[in-house]
């Protein structure tokens, strides 16, 4: 992928408060590790990272995910093509909330990609999802 056709991406990382999490789990899900994983993924894909957004918040959909909203707003405003996160649970643990966020990205023409879990929601879904 040449520099002229490189896609731009934003990285979103979130960590919640989980008192029962092991030290290894806490390190694996730390903001630092998530950002490093997303940055390496972006580099491997030839994406240019436009901005990094992160926050430490609870996991309920009622939580104010300010940085998530800022990331989506930035991506829309700046014409970012890819929204990166390490895994769906780092965006939301509530499936309905996650689906709504993915739909918002899709409607804005932004591809969502999880770097640890095989999940890419392309902007052009084509006929693969018709009838589902």
Steps between C-alpha positions, in 0.01 A plus 500: 500500500657829396502810718252664263239229552561425868185496707482717809397349830412597854580280795260462791611332823299456818565327826244438769527454870506128576621428855502123436720519189839335523815704462559338159146592384546855622827532305347342187207742509695807609463812288871485419482141372181564302652806330820308422304209350283732290800703386687186391190374317460836323866496399467145362191599300661819370254726682593847616384559858340843517422503872483282811211517747494319833310491825465303820130450558252249628340250270133592519332661198388782727861598564602823339747388236620848413813394312305245297265777387796729431666226294189445290450876455864548402482212252189645335633856490846409368388236250676217681440166329578246773406481868739266687451333837659191653179302555126568506486489881742795509233706322201365691406185689134558413427338161215739415716802581784357290264438207373859516857634500596278204190618312596863568848438359360314201253783427792745502700284257753394765625142511522346849786259566587297807871420515495206744170337410425422137240768432490745214183684414563632149340817377370319191323195635389402150273201464664299779254624758178512300220302653668466836 
